[in-house]
Amino acid sequence: VDIPGFYRPGEGKSSRRPTARLARKLAFSLAKRFPNDGGMTALVDHLMVLPDDVITMGRWSYCDNPPQVHSYPTPVPERIVIGAFCSIAKDVSFILGGNHDGRRVTTSPVHLLFNGEGYEQTGEVSGRGDIIIGNDVWIGRGAMVLSGARIGDGAIVGARAVISGTIAPYAVMVGSPGREIRRRFDDITIARLRASAWWDLPDDVLRDAIDLLSSRDIETFLDFVEPLRRGANPTLAASH
Ligand SMILES: CC(C)(COP(=O)(O)OP(=O)(O)OC[C@H]1O[C@@H](n2cnc3c(N)ncnc32)[C@H](O)[C@@H]1OP(=O)(O)O)[C@@H](O)C(=O)NCCC(=O)NCCS
């Protein structure tokens, strides 16, 4: 997506690397201010990873600036999978892994701190799985999405919301913990929009329907898109 100022993982590498370097530098300077047998230094190594190692994004999805991805090692590496036509505001953060085990005597990762043993072996810190975000999802400024979250198609995540678990399609979520305040449309309309999977249609079809697509007349849009789907050539969706 060639919109100046917008960021897509995998693009504009040079602008992203300094950020990661800066974050690492900051983390190390914190480690120096809080020396503790070297444990902190071991931890900061895991604090920042480059987003494009772990994120995939569908077409026409964008982030206002590179999202912060905090990724902690887990036995199976966790990923972020984002659908098409998603809008991700500034300062959104994603946490992969990083859940300390509250059922143990201590939540401190003592094996790592004392012996340098990885979370993968000790299970002291684990994750809840990949973060999966559907299509046409809007994530507001400063939201935080936790490991294992699954956000349905069409959902809205409010500014500063903290999201975990499964979020229904077209739900509007606010707050911490994120709570659903409403759905964008009634259940039948939501089912029809999802069945239409308009986000899979080729760009030229969507371009022709651009005014309908951005109108509030959902019914007329569905009347336009549903016949297309019924007669859909299965290769149509893949041809963009
Ligand atoms: C989530 C959002 C879309 C909801 O908008 P809305 O449907 O018009 O909701 P309303 O303003 O009617 O608010 C409904 C309730 O949710 C609360 N609420 C709304 N947004 C909230 C938020 N981000 N965090 C906490 N509570 C929020 C309101 O206080 C209100 O509570 P009440 O019913 O107790 O009075 C919007 O508030 C928001 O957060 N937008 C994100 C903006 C943004 O980040 N833009 C960045 C550029 S992309």
The ligand as an SDF file (V2000), in Angstrom:
LIG
                    3D

 48 50  0  0  0  0  0  0  0  0999 V2000
  -14.3300    2.1470   20.3350 C   0  0  0  0  0  0  0  0  0  0  0  0
  -14.9300    3.3830   19.6870 C   0  0  0  0  0  0  0  0  0  0  0  0
  -14.8830    3.2320   18.1650 C   0  0  0  0  0  0  0  0  0  0  0  0
  -16.3660    3.4100   20.1870 C   0  0  0  0  0  0  0  0  0  0  0  0
  -17.0310    4.4540   19.5730 O   0  0  0  0  0  0  0  0  0  0  0  0
  -18.6540    4.5320   19.7730 P   0  0  0  0  0  0  0  0  0  0  0  0
  -19.2770    3.2790   19.2900 O   0  0  0  0  0  0  0  0  0  0  0  0
  -19.0750    5.8210   19.1520 O   0  0  0  0  0  0  0  0  0  0  0  0
  -18.8200    4.5060   21.3360 O   0  0  0  0  0  0  0  0  0  0  0  0
  -19.3880    5.6430   22.2880 P   0  0  0  0  0  0  0  0  0  0  0  0
  -18.5650    6.8710   22.1840 O   0  0  0  0  0  0  0  0  0  0  0  0
  -20.8620    5.7370   22.0650 O   0  0  0  0  0  0  0  0  0  0  0  0
  -19.1120    5.0120   23.7220 O   0  0  0  0  0  0  0  0  0  0  0  0
  -19.8540    3.9080   24.2280 C   0  0  0  0  0  0  0  0  0  0  0  0
  -19.3460    3.5880   25.6370 C   0  0  0  0  0  0  0  0  0  0  0  0
  -18.0150    3.0630   25.5340 O   0  0  0  0  0  0  0  0  0  0  0  0
  -17.0990    3.8970   26.2600 C   0  0  0  0  0  0  0  0  0  0  0  0
  -15.8830    3.9660   25.4480 N   0  0  0  0  0  0  0  0  0  0  0  0
  -15.7600    4.3440   24.1620 C   0  0  0  0  0  0  0  0  0  0  0  0
  -14.5040    4.2280   23.7410 N   0  0  0  0  0  0  0  0  0  0  0  0
  -13.8000    3.7870   24.7910 C   0  0  0  0  0  0  0  0  0  0  0  0
  -12.4380    3.4550   24.9600 C   0  0  0  0  0  0  0  0  0  0  0  0
  -11.5600    3.5750   23.9580 N   0  0  0  0  0  0  0  0  0  0  0  0
  -12.0630    3.0020   26.1640 N   0  0  0  0  0  0  0  0  0  0  0  0
  -12.9470    2.8840   27.1850 C   0  0  0  0  0  0  0  0  0  0  0  0
  -14.2560    3.1620   27.0810 N   0  0  0  0  0  0  0  0  0  0  0  0
  -14.6760    3.6200   25.8910 C   0  0  0  0  0  0  0  0  0  0  0  0
  -17.7820    5.2450   26.3730 C   0  0  0  0  0  0  0  0  0  0  0  0
  -17.3210    5.9390   27.4890 O   0  0  0  0  0  0  0  0  0  0  0  0
  -19.2340    4.8260   26.5270 C   0  0  0  0  0  0  0  0  0  0  0  0
  -19.4410    4.3660   27.8350 O   0  0  0  0  0  0  0  0  0  0  0  0
  -20.8800    4.5410   28.5650 P   0  0  0  0  0  0  0  0  0  0  0  0
  -21.8560    3.7380   27.7380 O   0  0  0  0  0  0  0  0  0  0  0  0
  -20.6550    3.9690   29.9180 O   0  0  0  0  0  0  0  0  0  0  0  0
  -21.1700    6.0000   28.5130 O   0  0  0  0  0  0  0  0  0  0  0  0
  -14.1560    4.6780   20.0280 C   0  0  0  0  0  0  0  0  0  0  0  0
  -14.5310    5.1590   21.3020 O   0  0  0  0  0  0  0  0  0  0  0  0
  -12.6490    4.5310   20.0020 C   0  0  0  0  0  0  0  0  0  0  0  0
  -11.9930    4.1200   20.9610 O   0  0  0  0  0  0  0  0  0  0  0  0
  -12.0650    4.8570   18.8220 N   0  0  0  0  0  0  0  0  0  0  0  0
  -10.6560    4.7320   18.5830 C   0  0  0  0  0  0  0  0  0  0  0  0
  -10.0950    6.0270   17.9900 C   0  0  0  0  0  0  0  0  0  0  0  0
   -8.6690    5.8550   17.6110 C   0  0  0  0  0  0  0  0  0  0  0  0
   -7.8800    5.2310   18.3130 O   0  0  0  0  0  0  0  0  0  0  0  0
   -8.3010    6.4150   16.4840 N   0  0  0  0  0  0  0  0  0  0  0  0
   -6.9290    6.3480   16.0350 C   0  0  0  0  0  0  0  0  0  0  0  0
   -6.8240    6.6630   14.5730 C   0  0  0  0  0  0  0  0  0  0  0  0
   -7.2320    5.2460   13.5830 S   0  0  0  0  0  0  0  0  0  0  0  0
  1  2  1  0
  2  3  1  0
  2  4  1  0
  2 36  1  0
  4  5  1  0
  5  6  1  0
  6  7  2  0
  6  8  1  0
  6  9  1  0
  9 10  1  0
 10 11  2  0
 10 12  1  0
 10 13  1  0
 13 14  1  0
 14 15  1  0
 15 16  1  0
 15 30  1  0
 16 17  1  0
 17 18  1  0
 17 28  1  0
 18 19  1  0
 18 27  1  0
 19 20  2  0
 20 21  1  0
 21 22  1  0
 21 27  2  0
 22 23  1  0
 22 24  2  0
 24 25  1  0
 25 26  2  0
 26 27  1  0
 28 29  1  0
 28 30  1  0
 30 31  1  0
 31 32  1  0
 32 33  2  0
 32 34  1  0
 32 35  1  0
 36 37  1  0
 36 38  1  0
 38 39  2  0
 38 40  1  0
 40 41  1  0
 41 42  1  0
 42 43  1  0
 43 44  2  0
 43 45  1  0
 45 46  1  0
 46 47  1  0
 47 48  1  0
M  END
$$$$
